[in-house]
Amino acid sequence: MSSMTQKKLRFAVFGNEYQPKKSASVQRLFDFLRSQGAEISVDRPFYEFLYEREYGGTEVRWCEDAEVRVFEGDDFDADYVISMGGDGTFLKAASRVGNKGIPIIGVNMGRLGFLADVLPSEIEQAFDALSRGDYSLEEHSVIECASGCALNDIAVLKRDTASMISIRTWVNGEYLVTYQADGLIVSTPTGSTAYNLSNGGPIMVPQTGVLCLTPVAPHSLNIRPIVVNDDTVIELEVESRSRNFLVAIDGRSEKLEQGTKVVIRKAPYRVKVVKRLDMRYYSTLREKMMWGADKR
């Protein structure tokens, strides 16, 4: 018997409620965890999504099982959190875990992700490795501002109807530049392969202890991304003709009034990501970026 049965492990499960026809993977995971004697609790929206949908006339079996608990908001505790979905689902789960320090395992329902890197076909193998302790915990820096915390990035952006915005930028109290652009992304290494990359920012390897300021469609072509130490405090003051702008925290955006100062700094905690010992960052990077795929 695996050590999972000696100590009853508790798992809190988050999932993507917008992915139909993925129940087979969920079923497979829950059957396996139950066979190992684990305790399972599920985020209410995901539970309801699984419970209310029918797949080929058969509801997901475990939903009616009294052993599955349901939780809401941040009212959960567990040895591990499981995120079922892509990297977007993982980011949402990480924001709910916040400073609880619970390690997160990403089971990816679609293609391989940087964060969600366990494929459905590897569920048993991955959780066996977990029970044996054959994994590492990768600690990812989090950045924060008054609007919330982000594992990937915090961006200030113009609204859809607006012309570009002016973003006066200070680094540790020292004036840097005023960006005339559609926006500015402050990215962690974790987020460097996301929105930052699509705007021409550099790939930053996890644990490098840096942040990158990457402008979105800058008016001046000689403005380039700039990398700073992640202990840096970044202050942004936005001017906009529409008198307001958006701040996006890992893609979740809210409207702020012009003149609101956005202060971005490293959060006092990190997010722990479970990595199997056989998973390598650079091989995932090669695969995702399709480096070497061109056979010319």
Backbone torsions as a table, in degrees:
resi	resn	phi	psi	omega
1	MET	NA	146.6	-179.9
2	SER	-77.7	163.5	-179.7
3	SER	-69.2	-10.7	178.7
4	MET	-63.2	-30.4	-178.4
5	THR	-82.4	-24.6	179.0
6	GLN	-68.7	-44.9	174.9
7	LYS	-114.3	117.6	-178.4
8	LYS	-65.1	108.6	179.2
9	LEU	-79.8	144.1	179.3
10	ARG	-110.4	130.1	-179.6
11	PHE	-119.5	132.3	172.7
12	ALA	-107.2	126.6	-171.3
13	VAL	-111.5	127.8	172.8
14	PHE	-113.7	151.4	179.8
15	GLY	-152.1	171.7	-179.8
16	ASN	-90.4	116.0	-178.4
17	GLU	-81.3	3.7	-176.1
18	TYR	-111.2	16.4	-179.5
19	GLN	-118.4	89.1	176.7
20	PRO	-68.7	166.4	175.4
21	LYS	61.9	28.2	175.8
22	LYS	-112.9	13.2	-170.7
23	SER	-69.6	-23.8	-178.5
24	ALA	-60.4	-40.9	179.7
25	SER	-66.4	-40.1	179.9
26	VAL	-64.1	-46.0	179.6
27	GLN	-58.5	-44.6	-178.1
28	ARG	-62.0	-44.2	179.8
29	LEU	-62.9	-47.7	-176.3
30	PHE	-67.6	-39.6	177.2
31	ASP	-59.8	-43.2	-178.1
32	PHE	-67.1	-46.9	-179.2
33	LEU	-61.2	-40.1	179.7
34	ARG	-65.3	-38.4	179.5
35	SER	-63.5	-23.1	178.7
36	GLN	-92.1	1.8	178.4
37	GLY	76.9	21.8	-178.0
38	ALA	-79.4	156.2	173.3
39	GLU	-95.7	134.5	-174.8
40	ILE	-123.2	132.6	169.7
41	SER	-131.3	148.3	-170.9
42	VAL	-126.9	139.6	175.3
43	ASP	-61.2	131.9	-172.2
44	ARG	-52.3	-48.8	-178.4
45	PRO	-58.2	-37.9	-179.5
46	PHE	-71.0	-40.5	177.5
47	TYR	-58.9	-46.8	-177.9
48	GLU	-66.6	-37.8	177.2
49	PHE	-59.1	-45.7	-178.6
50	LEU	-71.7	-36.2	-175.2
51	TYR	-71.9	-37.8	-173.0
52	GLU	-84.3	-20.9	-177.7
53	ARG	-87.1	148.1	172.9
54	GLU	-114.6	138.6	178.4
55	TYR	-115.7	107.9	-179.6
56	GLY	57.7	33.4	176.7
57	GLY	84.5	-1.9	-179.5
58	THR	-117.9	123.1	176.9
59	GLU	-75.0	156.3	177.5
60	VAL	-61.4	124.1	-168.7
61	ARG	-62.8	-42.6	-169.7
62	TRP	-68.1	-14.8	-175.0
63	CYS	-59.9	-30.5	-177.3
64	GLU	-90.9	4.3	-176.3
65	ASP	-81.0	126.5	-177.7
66	ALA	-65.5	-17.0	-178.0
67	GLU	-71.7	-18.4	-179.6
68	VAL	-89.2	120.2	177.9
69	ARG	-93.1	159.9	178.3
70	VAL	-121.2	138.4	178.0
71	PHE	-129.1	163.5	178.8
72	GLU	-130.7	150.2	175.6
73	GLY	57.1	-134.3	-179.4
74	ASP	-101.3	20.9	-178.7
75	ASP	-85.7	62.0	178.5
76	PHE	-145.9	154.1	172.7
77	ASP	-142.6	145.8	-176.9
78	ALA	-164.0	165.4	172.5
79	ASP	-78.2	-35.6	178.7
80	TYR	-141.9	148.7	170.3
81	VAL	-104.2	138.5	175.2
82	ILE	-112.9	127.2	175.3
83	SER	-105.3	121.1	-179.3
84	MET	-107.7	102.7	-176.4
85	GLY	155.4	-161.5	-180.0
86	GLY	-88.7	-162.3	-179.6
87	ASP	-65.3	-30.3	177.5
88	GLY	-63.4	-43.8	176.7
89	THR	-62.7	-39.2	179.4
90	PHE	-61.1	-43.1	-179.8
91	LEU	-61.4	-41.2	179.0
92	LYS	-65.4	-42.4	178.3
93	ALA	-61.8	-42.2	-179.7
94	ALA	-62.1	-37.4	179.9
95	SER	-69.2	-30.5	177.2
96	ARG	-76.1	-34.3	177.6
97	VAL	-68.4	-38.4	176.7
98	GLY	52.1	-128.0	-175.7
99	ASN	-94.7	18.7	179.7
100	LYS	-69.0	-20.6	178.4
101	GLY	74.3	16.5	179.5
102	ILE	-82.6	127.1	179.4
103	PRO	-65.3	143.5	-176.9
104	ILE	-112.7	134.9	175.6
105	ILE	-110.5	127.7	-179.2
106	GLY	-101.9	112.7	174.0
107	VAL	-98.8	116.0	-172.9
108	ASN	-93.9	120.6	-178.3
109	MET	-79.5	-16.0	-177.0
110	GLY	-113.5	-116.8	179.0
111	ARG	-90.8	164.4	178.3
112	LEU	-55.9	136.9	177.8
113	GLY	-118.1	171.8	175.1
114	PHE	-75.4	-36.2	-178.2
115	LEU	-97.3	-49.0	178.4
116	ALA	-90.1	94.8	-170.9
117	ASP	-119.3	10.7	173.4
118	VAL	-98.9	120.3	178.9
119	LEU	-85.9	153.5	-177.6
120	PRO	-53.0	-35.1	-179.1
121	SER	-69.2	-13.6	-175.7
122	GLU	-106.5	8.3	-172.7
123	ILE	-55.9	-53.7	-176.2
124	GLU	-61.6	-46.1	-179.6
125	GLN	-58.9	-44.7	-177.4
126	ALA	-66.5	-42.6	-177.3
127	PHE	-77.5	-24.8	170.0
128	ASP	-63.8	-44.8	178.7
129	ALA	-60.3	-39.1	178.9
130	LEU	-61.0	-45.2	-177.7
131	SER	-67.0	-26.8	178.2
132	ARG	-85.9	-8.6	-176.7
133	GLY	81.0	14.8	179.3
134	ASP	-84.9	66.4	178.1
135	TYR	-156.7	165.7	174.4
136	SER	-120.0	157.3	175.9
137	LEU	-105.8	117.8	179.9
138	GLU	-97.2	125.4	-178.2
139	GLU	-96.8	123.9	-177.4
140	HIS	-110.2	130.1	177.5
141	SER	-65.0	148.8	178.0
142	VAL	-120.6	142.3	173.8
143	ILE	-112.9	154.9	-175.5
144	GLU	-139.8	154.1	167.8
145	CYS	-142.1	-176.1	-176.4
146	ALA	-60.3	-25.4	-177.0
147	SER	-84.4	-11.8	179.0
148	GLY	147.4	-171.4	-175.5
149	CYS	-115.9	147.2	-177.7
150	ALA	-134.0	138.4	174.1
151	LEU	-86.9	-34.1	-178.6
152	ASN	-94.1	-64.4	-171.8
153	ASP	-162.1	156.8	169.2
154	ILE	-121.2	127.9	-178.0
155	ALA	-127.6	142.0	166.4
156	VAL	-103.5	134.6	-171.1
157	LEU	-139.3	151.3	173.2
158	LYS	-71.7	156.5	173.8
159	ARG	-78.5	160.2	-173.0
160	ASP	-51.3	-40.8	-172.4
161	THR	-87.3	-7.8	-171.0
162	ALA	-85.9	157.7	167.2
163	SER	-80.3	179.3	-174.5
164	MET	-60.8	163.3	-177.0
165	ILE	-111.6	160.8	173.5
166	SER	-103.9	127.3	-177.3
167	ILE	-121.6	98.8	176.5
168	ARG	-74.8	128.0	-169.4
169	THR	-124.7	128.1	175.2
170	TRP	-116.9	141.1	177.8
171	VAL	-119.7	115.2	-175.4
172	ASN	49.9	42.6	176.4
173	GLY	82.8	-7.2	-179.7
174	GLU	-99.8	129.6	-178.7
175	TYR	-63.7	130.8	179.8
176	LEU	-101.3	-65.9	-175.1
177	VAL	-168.0	161.2	169.5
178	THR	-106.5	110.9	178.9
179	TYR	-77.3	128.1	167.6
180	GLN	-102.1	106.8	-170.2
181	ALA	-161.8	176.0	173.4
182	ASP	-77.7	-14.9	179.0
183	GLY	171.1	179.6	177.2
184	LEU	-141.4	131.3	179.7
185	ILE	-106.1	129.3	169.4
186	VAL	-107.1	113.6	-170.9
187	SER	-116.6	144.4	169.8
188	THR	-85.7	169.2	173.3
189	PRO	-56.6	-38.0	178.8
190	THR	-58.1	-41.3	-177.5
191	GLY	-85.8	-1.2	-173.1
192	SER	-66.4	-24.6	179.7
193	THR	-93.0	10.5	-179.1
194	ALA	-108.2	-121.9	-175.6
195	TYR	-58.1	-37.8	177.8
196	ASN	-55.2	-47.5	-176.7
197	LEU	-65.0	-38.9	-177.4
198	SER	-70.6	-12.3	176.1
199	ASN	-106.9	18.1	174.8
200	GLY	85.6	11.5	177.5
201	GLY	-77.3	164.5	-177.0
202	PRO	-79.8	155.3	169.9
203	ILE	-79.7	124.9	179.0
204	MET	-114.6	123.7	-176.4
205	VAL	-68.6	139.8	179.4
206	PRO	-51.1	150.1	178.9
207	GLN	67.2	19.4	178.1
208	THR	-84.6	-7.9	173.8
209	GLY	69.0	36.8	-179.6
210	VAL	-133.2	165.4	170.9
211	LEU	-127.7	155.1	177.1
212	CYS	-124.5	135.7	173.7
213	LEU	-101.2	112.8	-176.4
214	THR	-122.0	118.2	178.9
215	PRO	-74.2	149.1	175.3
216	VAL	-99.8	117.6	179.4
217	ALA	46.0	61.9	-178.4
218	PRO	-67.7	147.3	-179.0
219	HIS	-69.6	-32.5	-179.4
220	SER	-100.3	128.8	-175.4
221	LEU	-76.3	-12.3	178.9
222	ASN	-93.5	6.7	172.4
223	ILE	-81.3	130.1	-177.6
224	ARG	-127.8	159.3	174.7
225	PRO	-59.4	149.0	178.7
226	ILE	-131.7	134.8	-177.8
227	VAL	-103.4	130.4	-179.9
228	VAL	-128.0	161.5	175.2
229	ASN	-60.5	143.6	-175.8
230	ASP	-76.3	-0.4	171.4
231	ASP	-85.5	-3.2	-178.3
232	THR	-69.5	140.5	172.2
233	VAL	-99.2	124.4	-176.8
234	ILE	-109.3	125.6	178.6
235	GLU	-115.2	131.7	-178.5
236	LEU	-124.4	132.6	175.1
237	GLU	-123.7	122.8	-171.2
238	VAL	-107.1	133.9	169.7
239	GLU	-115.7	137.1	-175.6
240	SER	-145.6	141.0	178.0
241	ARG	-63.9	-29.8	-179.6
242	SER	-82.1	0.9	175.7
243	ARG	69.5	6.4	173.2
244	ASN	-152.4	171.6	-177.7
245	PHE	-153.8	175.6	179.6
246	LEU	-108.7	144.2	165.7
247	VAL	-116.7	128.6	-177.2
248	ALA	-114.7	122.4	-179.5
249	ILE	-106.2	106.9	-173.8
250	ASP	49.3	39.5	175.6
251	GLY	88.9	-12.2	177.7
252	ARG	-88.3	114.5	-170.4
253	SER	-107.7	152.1	173.6
254	GLU	-139.8	155.5	-176.3
255	LYS	-89.6	135.9	175.2
256	LEU	-124.0	153.0	178.0
257	GLU	-76.9	144.7	174.3
258	GLN	-51.8	141.9	179.1
259	GLY	92.9	-15.4	175.3
260	THR	-66.6	127.2	178.9
261	LYS	-85.8	129.1	177.4
262	VAL	-102.7	116.1	-179.6
263	VAL	-108.6	121.3	-175.4
264	ILE	-115.5	129.9	177.4
265	ARG	-148.5	168.5	178.1
266	LYS	-68.5	135.9	178.2
267	ALA	-73.7	158.2	-177.4
268	PRO	-78.6	10.4	178.1
269	TYR	-139.8	168.7	177.1
270	ARG	-123.6	161.2	175.7
271	VAL	-99.3	129.9	-178.5
272	LYS	-94.8	124.6	-179.4
273	VAL	-113.8	128.1	178.9
274	VAL	-77.4	124.7	177.7
275	LYS	-121.8	129.0	174.5
276	ARG	-68.8	149.0	-175.5
277	LEU	-65.3	-22.9	-178.6
278	ASP	-90.4	0.1	179.0
279	MET	-91.4	128.3	-177.3
280	ARG	-118.5	132.2	-177.7
281	TYR	-57.1	-46.6	-173.2
282	TYR	-69.3	-31.7	177.8
283	SER	-71.4	-36.4	174.4
284	THR	-63.9	-42.7	179.8
285	LEU	-60.2	-47.5	179.1
286	ARG	-58.0	-43.5	-177.4
287	GLU	-68.1	-45.8	-177.8
288	LYS	-67.1	-37.2	-177.6
289	MET	-86.2	-6.4	-178.2
290	MET	56.7	36.4	175.5
291	TRP	-71.0	134.0	178.6
292	GLY	81.6	2.3	-179.5
293	ALA	-77.9	-22.9	-178.9
294	ASP	-75.8	117.8	-173.1
295	LYS	-92.6	14.6	-177.9
296	ARG	-61.4	NA	NA
